[in-house]
Amino acid sequence: MDKILKDIHWLFWGFALVSLVYGIYGRINMSQSTLDFIIHDTYFIISSVHVLTFQSVLLFIVGFIYYIFYNSSRFKPVPILSVVHALLTLVGLSLLFFIPMIKNRLSLVNMNEIVLVSAFGVLLTQILFLVNLFIAVLRKKSTP
């Protein structure tokens, strides 16, 4: 388990690379694909390519922070929070990642709600990530 957590940054970096490559591929083939959602009386339209680019940058930054913390001898994040963060982030972003393909094949009435819940879940998961790092900084591991 410790080996997996020490290399958790590769999981985020790999997913960031897949997201970036898919975003570049999508720029060519999915230029008309968008994520649309309504909040009260405002209608938001965001290009899927921009969502994938933002997603890849976010995943790279999170992977880099995990790399710094898990390869540090002073700060160690809580392992279970790291695993929960990784799973929830990758599930939530995977859902957003595949929304353009899903919405073209399925006629779901609540596609807007799926996008909003997924985006909100990823946001809450990042707050969990910050809490985990805050705990790691507060409980400095004593160096032998």
CNS distance restraints for C-alpha pairs under 8 A (distance, minus, plus):
assign (resid   1 and name CA) (resid   5 and name CA) 6.26 0.50 0.50
assign (resid   2 and name CA) (resid   6 and name CA) 6.01 0.50 0.50
assign (resid   3 and name CA) (resid   7 and name CA) 6.31 0.50 0.50
assign (resid   4 and name CA) (resid   8 and name CA) 5.94 0.50 0.50
assign (resid   5 and name CA) (resid  70 and name CA) 7.52 0.50 0.50
assign (resid   5 and name CA) (resid  79 and name CA) 7.02 0.50 0.50
assign (resid   5 and name CA) (resid  82 and name CA) 7.61 0.50 0.50
assign (resid   5 and name CA) (resid  83 and name CA) 7.76 0.50 0.50
assign (resid   6 and name CA) (resid  67 and name CA) 7.62 0.50 0.50
assign (resid   6 and name CA) (resid  70 and name CA) 5.47 0.50 0.50
assign (resid   6 and name CA) (resid  71 and name CA) 7.04 0.50 0.50
assign (resid   7 and name CA) (resid  11 and name CA) 7.53 0.50 0.50
assign (resid   7 and name CA) (resid  67 and name CA) 7.61 0.50 0.50
assign (resid   8 and name CA) (resid  12 and name CA) 6.92 0.50 0.50
assign (resid   8 and name CA) (resid  63 and name CA) 7.34 0.50 0.50
assign (resid   8 and name CA) (resid  66 and name CA) 7.08 0.50 0.50
assign (resid   8 and name CA) (resid  67 and name CA) 7.76 0.50 0.50
assign (resid   9 and name CA) (resid  13 and name CA) 6.10 0.50 0.50
assign (resid   9 and name CA) (resid  62 and name CA) 7.67 0.50 0.50
assign (resid   9 and name CA) (resid  63 and name CA) 4.18 0.50 0.50
assign (resid   9 and name CA) (resid  64 and name CA) 6.53 0.50 0.50
assign (resid   9 and name CA) (resid  66 and name CA) 5.63 0.50 0.50
assign (resid   9 and name CA) (resid  67 and name CA) 5.54 0.50 0.50
assign (resid  10 and name CA) (resid  14 and name CA) 5.80 0.50 0.50
assign (resid  10 and name CA) (resid  63 and name CA) 6.94 0.50 0.50
assign (resid  11 and name CA) (resid  15 and name CA) 6.23 0.50 0.50
assign (resid  11 and name CA) (resid  63 and name CA) 7.64 0.50 0.50
assign (resid  12 and name CA) (resid  16 and name CA) 6.04 0.50 0.50
assign (resid  12 and name CA) (resid  59 and name CA) 5.39 0.50 0.50
assign (resid  12 and name CA) (resid  60 and name CA) 6.34 0.50 0.50
assign (resid  12 and name CA) (resid  62 and name CA) 7.06 0.50 0.50
assign (resid  12 and name CA) (resid  63 and name CA) 5.04 0.50 0.50
assign (resid  12 and name CA) (resid  86 and name CA) 7.96 0.50 0.50
assign (resid  13 and name CA) (resid  17 and name CA) 6.19 0.50 0.50
assign (resid  13 and name CA) (resid  59 and name CA) 6.47 0.50 0.50
assign (resid  13 and name CA) (resid  60 and name CA) 5.32 0.50 0.50
assign (resid  13 and name CA) (resid  63 and name CA) 5.84 0.50 0.50
assign (resid  14 and name CA) (resid  18 and name CA) 6.28 0.50 0.50
assign (resid  15 and name CA) (resid  19 and name CA) 6.02 0.50 0.50
assign (resid  15 and name CA) (resid  56 and name CA) 7.38 0.50 0.50
assign (resid  15 and name CA) (resid  59 and name CA) 7.18 0.50 0.50
assign (resid  16 and name CA) (resid  20 and name CA) 6.04 0.50 0.50
assign (resid  16 and name CA) (resid  55 and name CA) 7.11 0.50 0.50
assign (resid  16 and name CA) (resid  56 and name CA) 4.11 0.50 0.50
assign (resid  16 and name CA) (resid  57 and name CA) 6.88 0.50 0.50
assign (resid  16 and name CA) (resid  58 and name CA) 7.88 0.50 0.50
assign (resid  16 and name CA) (resid  59 and name CA) 5.31 0.50 0.50
assign (resid  16 and name CA) (resid  60 and name CA) 5.79 0.50 0.50
assign (resid  17 and name CA) (resid  21 and name CA) 6.07 0.50 0.50
assign (resid  17 and name CA) (resid  56 and name CA) 6.72 0.50 0.50
assign (resid  18 and name CA) (resid  22 and name CA) 5.98 0.50 0.50
assign (resid  19 and name CA) (resid  23 and name CA) 5.96 0.50 0.50
assign (resid  19 and name CA) (resid  52 and name CA) 5.79 0.50 0.50
assign (resid  19 and name CA) (resid  53 and name CA) 7.15 0.50 0.50
assign (resid  19 and name CA) (resid  55 and name CA) 7.04 0.50 0.50
assign (resid  19 and name CA) (resid  56 and name CA) 5.48 0.50 0.50
assign (resid  19 and name CA) (resid  97 and name CA) 7.69 0.50 0.50
assign (resid  20 and name CA) (resid  24 and name CA) 6.21 0.50 0.50
assign (resid  20 and name CA) (resid  52 and name CA) 6.50 0.50 0.50
assign (resid  20 and name CA) (resid  53 and name CA) 5.85 0.50 0.50
assign (resid  20 and name CA) (resid  56 and name CA) 5.56 0.50 0.50
assign (resid  21 and name CA) (resid  25 and name CA) 6.09 0.50 0.50
assign (resid  22 and name CA) (resid  26 and name CA) 5.78 0.50 0.50
assign (resid  22 and name CA) (resid  52 and name CA) 7.60 0.50 0.50
assign (resid  23 and name CA) (resid  27 and name CA) 6.11 0.50 0.50
assign (resid  23 and name CA) (resid  48 and name CA) 7.77 0.50 0.50
assign (resid  23 and name CA) (resid  49 and name CA) 5.04 0.50 0.50
assign (resid  23 and name CA) (resid  50 and name CA) 7.70 0.50 0.50
assign (resid  23 and name CA) (resid  52 and name CA) 5.35 0.50 0.50
assign (resid  23 and name CA) (resid  53 and name CA) 6.16 0.50 0.50
assign (resid  24 and name CA) (resid  28 and name CA) 6.88 0.50 0.50
assign (resid  24 and name CA) (resid  49 and name CA) 7.39 0.50 0.50
assign (resid  25 and name CA) (resid  29 and name CA) 6.36 0.50 0.50
assign (resid  25 and name CA) (resid  30 and name CA) 7.80 0.50 0.50
assign (resid  26 and name CA) (resid  30 and name CA) 4.52 0.50 0.50
assign (resid  26 and name CA) (resid  31 and name CA) 6.45 0.50 0.50
assign (resid  26 and name CA) (resid  48 and name CA) 7.84 0.50 0.50
assign (resid  26 and name CA) (resid  49 and name CA) 6.14 0.50 0.50
assign (resid  27 and name CA) (resid  31 and name CA) 5.15 0.50 0.50
assign (resid  27 and name CA) (resid  49 and name CA) 6.04 0.50 0.50
assign (resid  30 and name CA) (resid  48 and name CA) 7.75 0.50 0.50
assign (resid  30 and name CA) (resid  49 and name CA) 7.72 0.50 0.50
assign (resid  31 and name CA) (resid  47 and name CA) 7.60 0.50 0.50
assign (resid  31 and name CA) (resid  48 and name CA) 7.95 0.50 0.50
assign (resid  31 and name CA) (resid  49 and name CA) 7.37 0.50 0.50
assign (resid  32 and name CA) (resid  47 and name CA) 7.56 0.50 0.50
assign (resid  33 and name CA) (resid  47 and name CA) 6.30 0.50 0.50
assign (resid  33 and name CA) (resid  48 and name CA) 5.85 0.50 0.50
assign (resid  33 and name CA) (resid 100 and name CA) 6.44 0.50 0.50
assign (resid  34 and name CA) (resid  45 and name CA) 6.35 0.50 0.50
assign (resid  34 and name CA) (resid  46 and name CA) 5.49 0.50 0.50
assign (resid  34 and name CA) (resid  47 and name CA) 4.37 0.50 0.50
assign (resid  34 and name CA) (resid  48 and name CA) 4.94 0.50 0.50
assign (resid  34 and name CA) (resid 100 and name CA) 7.06 0.50 0.50
assign (resid  35 and name CA) (resid  45 and name CA) 5.78 0.50 0.50
assign (resid  35 and name CA) (resid  46 and name CA) 5.22 0.50 0.50
assign (resid  35 and name CA) (resid  47 and name CA) 6.20 0.50 0.50
assign (resid  35 and name CA) (resid  48 and name CA) 6.04 0.50 0.50
assign (resid  35 and name CA) (resid  99 and name CA) 7.83 0.50 0.50
assign (resid  35 and name CA) (resid 100 and name CA) 7.21 0.50 0.50
assign (resid  36 and name CA) (resid  43 and name CA) 7.11 0.50 0.50
assign (resid  36 and name CA) (resid  44 and name CA) 5.54 0.50 0.50
assign (resid  36 and name CA) (resid  45 and name CA) 4.51 0.50 0.50
assign (resid  36 and name CA) (resid  46 and name CA) 6.42 0.50 0.50
assign (resid  36 and name CA) (resid 112 and name CA) 7.12 0.50 0.50
assign (resid  37 and name CA) (resid  43 and name CA) 5.99 0.50 0.50
assign (resid  37 and name CA) (resid  44 and name CA) 5.37 0.50 0.50
assign (resid  37 and name CA) (resid  45 and name CA) 6.78 0.50 0.50
assign (resid  37 and name CA) (resid 112 and name CA) 5.25 0.50 0.50
assign (resid  37 and name CA) (resid 115 and name CA) 7.44 0.50 0.50
assign (resid  37 and name CA) (resid 116 and name CA) 7.48 0.50 0.50
assign (resid  38 and name CA) (resid  42 and name CA) 5.70 0.50 0.50
assign (resid  38 and name CA) (resid  43 and name CA) 4.54 0.50 0.50
assign (resid  38 and name CA) (resid  44 and name CA) 6.08 0.50 0.50
assign (resid  38 and name CA) (resid 112 and name CA) 7.14 0.50 0.50
assign (resid  39 and name CA) (resid  43 and name CA) 6.60 0.50 0.50
assign (resid  39 and name CA) (resid  44 and name CA) 7.86 0.50 0.50
assign (resid  46 and name CA) (resid  50 and name CA) 7.07 0.50 0.50
assign (resid  46 and name CA) (resid  51 and name CA) 7.22 0.50 0.50
assign (resid  47 and name CA) (resid  51 and name CA) 6.59 0.50 0.50
assign (resid  48 and name CA) (resid  52 and name CA) 6.20 0.50 0.50
assign (resid  48 and name CA) (resid 100 and name CA) 7.14 0.50 0.50
assign (resid  49 and name CA) (resid  53 and name CA) 6.15 0.50 0.50
assign (resid  50 and name CA) (resid  54 and name CA) 6.11 0.50 0.50
assign (resid  51 and name CA) (resid  55 and name CA) 6.00 0.50 0.50
assign (resid  52 and name CA) (resid  56 and name CA) 6.15 0.50 0.50
assign (resid  52 and name CA) (resid  97 and name CA) 6.85 0.50 0.50
assign (resid  53 and name CA) (resid  57 and name CA) 6.37 0.50 0.50
assign (resid  54 and name CA) (resid  58 and name CA) 6.12 0.50 0.50
assign (resid  55 and name CA) (resid  59 and name CA) 6.14 0.50 0.50
assign (resid  55 and name CA) (resid  93 and name CA) 7.40 0.50 0.50
assign (resid  56 and name CA) (resid  60 and name CA) 6.13 0.50 0.50
assign (resid  57 and name CA) (resid  61 and name CA) 6.24 0.50 0.50
assign (resid  58 and name CA) (resid  62 and name CA) 6.23 0.50 0.50
assign (resid  59 and name CA) (resid  63 and name CA) 6.02 0.50 0.50
assign (resid  60 and name CA) (resid  64 and name CA) 6.10 0.50 0.50
assign (resid  61 and name CA) (resid  65 and name CA) 6.25 0.50 0.50
assign (resid  62 and name CA) (resid  66 and name CA) 6.23 0.50 0.50
assign (resid  63 and name CA) (resid  67 and name CA) 6.08 0.50 0.50
assign (resid  64 and name CA) (resid  68 and name CA) 6.29 0.50 0.50
assign (resid  65 and name CA) (resid  69 and name CA) 6.22 0.50 0.50
assign (resid  66 and name CA) (resid  70 and name CA) 5.85 0.50 0.50
assign (resid  67 and name CA) (resid  71 and name CA) 5.91 0.50 0.50
assign (resid  68 and name CA) (resid  72 and name CA) 6.07 0.50 0.50
assign (resid  69 and name CA) (resid  75 and name CA) 5.88 0.50 0.50
assign (resid  69 and name CA) (resid  76 and name CA) 6.23 0.50 0.50
assign (resid  69 and name CA) (resid  77 and name CA) 7.14 0.50 0.50
assign (resid  70 and name CA) (resid  75 and name CA) 7.32 0.50 0.50
assign (resid  70 and name CA) (resid  76 and name CA) 6.05 0.50 0.50
assign (resid  70 and name CA) (resid  77 and name CA) 7.35 0.50 0.50
assign (resid  72 and name CA) (resid  76 and name CA) 7.42 0.50 0.50
assign (resid  73 and name CA) (resid 141 and name CA) 7.41 0.50 0.50
assign (resid  73 and name CA) (resid 143 and name CA) 6.93 0.50 0.50
assign (resid  74 and name CA) (resid 140 and name CA) 5.65 0.50 0.50
assign (resid  74 and name CA) (resid 141 and name CA) 5.09 0.50 0.50
assign (resid  74 and name CA) (resid 142 and name CA) 6.65 0.50 0.50
assign (resid  74 and name CA) (resid 143 and name CA) 6.68 0.50 0.50
assign (resid  75 and name CA) (resid 136 and name CA) 5.35 0.50 0.50
assign (resid  75 and name CA) (resid 137 and name CA) 5.88 0.50 0.50
assign (resid  75 and name CA) (resid 139 and name CA) 7.45 0.50 0.50
assign (resid  75 and name CA) (resid 140 and name CA) 5.37 0.50 0.50
assign (resid  75 and name CA) (resid 141 and name CA) 5.88 0.50 0.50
assign (resid  76 and name CA) (resid 136 and name CA) 5.25 0.50 0.50
assign (resid  76 and name CA) (resid 137 and name CA) 7.86 0.50 0.50
assign (resid  76 and name CA) (resid 140 and name CA) 7.40 0.50 0.50
assign (resid  76 and name CA) (resid 141 and name CA) 6.83 0.50 0.50
assign (resid  77 and name CA) (resid  81 and name CA) 7.74 0.50 0.50
assign (resid  77 and name CA) (resid  82 and name CA) 7.04 0.50 0.50
assign (resid  77 and name CA) (resid 132 and name CA) 5.85 0.50 0.50
assign (resid  77 and name CA) (resid 133 and name CA) 5.96 0.50 0.50
assign (resid  77 and name CA) (resid 135 and name CA) 6.86 0.50 0.50
assign (resid  77 and name CA) (resid 136 and name CA) 4.58 0.50 0.50
assign (resid  78 and name CA) (resid  82 and name CA) 6.35 0.50 0.50
assign (resid  78 and name CA) (resid 132 and name CA) 6.30 0.50 0.50
assign (resid  78 and name CA) (resid 135 and name CA) 7.56 0.50 0.50
assign (resid  78 and name CA) (resid 136 and name CA) 6.91 0.50 0.50
assign (resid  79 and name CA) (resid  83 and name CA) 6.35 0.50 0.50
assign (resid  80 and name CA) (resid  84 and name CA) 6.15 0.50 0.50
assign (resid  81 and name CA) (resid  85 and name CA) 5.92 0.50 0.50
assign (resid  81 and name CA) (resid 128 and name CA) 7.47 0.50 0.50
assign (resid  81 and name CA) (resid 129 and name CA) 7.53 0.50 0.50
assign (resid  81 and name CA) (resid 132 and name CA) 6.36 0.50 0.50
assign (resid  82 and name CA) (resid  86 and name CA) 6.09 0.50 0.50
assign (resid  82 and name CA) (resid 129 and name CA) 7.25 0.50 0.50
assign (resid  82 and name CA) (resid 132 and name CA) 7.27 0.50 0.50
assign (resid  83 and name CA) (resid  87 and name CA) 6.16 0.50 0.50
assign (resid  84 and name CA) (resid  88 and name CA) 6.02 0.50 0.50
assign (resid  85 and name CA) (resid  89 and name CA) 5.87 0.50 0.50
assign (resid  85 and name CA) (resid 125 and name CA) 5.90 0.50 0.50
assign (resid  85 and name CA) (resid 126 and name CA) 7.43 0.50 0.50
assign (resid  85 and name CA) (resid 128 and name CA) 6.72 0.50 0.50
assign (resid  85 and name CA) (resid 129 and name CA) 6.18 0.50 0.50
assign (resid  86 and name CA) (resid  90 and name CA) 6.06 0.50 0.50
assign (resid  87 and name CA) (resid  91 and name CA) 6.02 0.50 0.50
assign (resid  88 and name CA) (resid  92 and name CA) 5.93 0.50 0.50
assign (resid  88 and name CA) (resid 121 and name CA) 7.78 0.50 0.50
assign (resid  88 and name CA) (resid 122 and name CA) 7.11 0.50 0.50
assign (resid  88 and name CA) (resid 125 and name CA) 6.54 0.50 0.50
assign (resid  89 and name CA) (resid  93 and name CA) 5.96 0.50 0.50
assign (resid  89 and name CA) (resid 122 and name CA) 5.57 0.50 0.50
assign (resid  89 and name CA) (resid 125 and name CA) 6.28 0.50 0.50
assign (resid  89 and name CA) (resid 126 and name CA) 7.71 0.50 0.50
assign (resid  90 and name CA) (resid  94 and name CA) 5.75 0.50 0.50
assign (resid  91 and name CA) (resid  95 and name CA) 6.21 0.50 0.50
assign (resid  92 and name CA) (resid  96 and name CA) 6.51 0.50 0.50
assign (resid  92 and name CA) (resid 118 and name CA) 5.23 0.50 0.50
assign (resid  92 and name CA) (resid 119 and name CA) 7.05 0.50 0.50
assign (resid  92 and name CA) (resid 121 and name CA) 6.59 0.50 0.50
assign (resid  92 and name CA) (resid 122 and name CA) 5.66 0.50 0.50
assign (resid  93 and name CA) (resid  97 and name CA) 5.77 0.50 0.50
assign (resid  93 and name CA) (resid 118 and name CA) 7.38 0.50 0.50
assign (resid  93 and name CA) (resid 119 and name CA) 7.79 0.50 0.50
assign (resid  93 and name CA) (resid 122 and name CA) 6.96 0.50 0.50
assign (resid  94 and name CA) (resid  98 and name CA) 6.14 0.50 0.50
assign (resid  95 and name CA) (resid  99 and name CA) 6.11 0.50 0.50
assign (resid  95 and name CA) (resid 118 and name CA) 6.87 0.50 0.50
assign (resid  96 and name CA) (resid 115 and name CA) 6.61 0.50 0.50
assign (resid  96 and name CA) (resid 118 and name CA) 6.79 0.50 0.50
assign (resid  96 and name CA) (resid 119 and name CA) 7.49 0.50 0.50
assign (resid  98 and name CA) (resid 102 and name CA) 6.14 0.50 0.50
assign (resid  99 and name CA) (resid 103 and name CA) 5.86 0.50 0.50
assign (resid  99 and name CA) (resid 115 and name CA) 7.73 0.50 0.50
assign (resid 100 and name CA) (resid 104 and name CA) 6.55 0.50 0.50
assign (resid 101 and name CA) (resid 105 and name CA) 6.65 0.50 0.50
assign (resid 102 and name CA) (resid 106 and name CA) 5.88 0.50 0.50
assign (resid 103 and name CA) (resid 107 and name CA) 6.62 0.50 0.50
assign (resid 103 and name CA) (resid 108 and name CA) 7.21 0.50 0.50
assign (resid 103 and name CA) (resid 111 and name CA) 7.21 0.50 0.50
assign (resid 110 and name CA) (resid 114 and name CA) 6.46 0.50 0.50
assign (resid 111 and name CA) (resid 115 and name CA) 6.35 0.50 0.50
assign (resid 112 and name CA) (resid 116 and name CA) 6.28 0.50 0.50
assign (resid 113 and name CA) (resid 117 and name CA) 5.97 0.50 0.50
assign (resid 114 and name CA) (resid 118 and name CA) 5.98 0.50 0.50
assign (resid 115 and name CA) (resid 119 and name CA) 6.06 0.50 0.50
assign (resid 116 and name CA) (resid 120 and name CA) 5.98 0.50 0.50
assign (resid 117 and name CA) (resid 121 and name CA) 5.89 0.50 0.50
assign (resid 118 and name CA) (resid 122 and name CA) 6.23 0.50 0.50
assign (resid 119 and name CA) (resid 123 and name CA) 6.29 0.50 0.50
assign (resid 120 and name CA) (resid 124 and name CA) 6.25 0.50 0.50
assign (resid 121 and name CA) (resid 125 and name CA) 6.08 0.50 0.50
assign (resid 122 and name CA) (resid 126 and name CA) 6.31 0.50 0.50
assign (resid 123 and name CA) (resid 127 and name CA) 6.58 0.50 0.50
assign (resid 124 and name CA) (resid 128 and name CA) 6.44 0.50 0.50
assign (resid 125 and name CA) (resid 129 and name CA) 6.33 0.50 0.50
assign (resid 126 and name CA) (resid 130 and name CA) 6.31 0.50 0.50
assign (resid 127 and name CA) (resid 131 and name CA) 6.24 0.50 0.50
assign (resid 128 and name CA) (resid 132 and name CA) 6.15 0.50 0.50
assign (resid 129 and name CA) (resid 133 and name CA) 6.33 0.50 0.50
assign (resid 130 and name CA) (resid 134 and name CA) 6.06 0.50 0.50
assign (resid 131 and name CA) (resid 135 and name CA) 6.14 0.50 0.50
assign (resid 132 and name CA) (resid 136 and name CA) 6.23 0.50 0.50
assign (resid 133 and name CA) (resid 137 and name CA) 6.23 0.50 0.50
assign (resid 134 and name CA) (resid 138 and name CA) 6.24 0.50 0.50
assign (resid 135 and name CA) (resid 139 and name CA) 6.09 0.50 0.50
assign (resid 136 and name CA) (resid 140 and name CA) 6.45 0.50 0.50
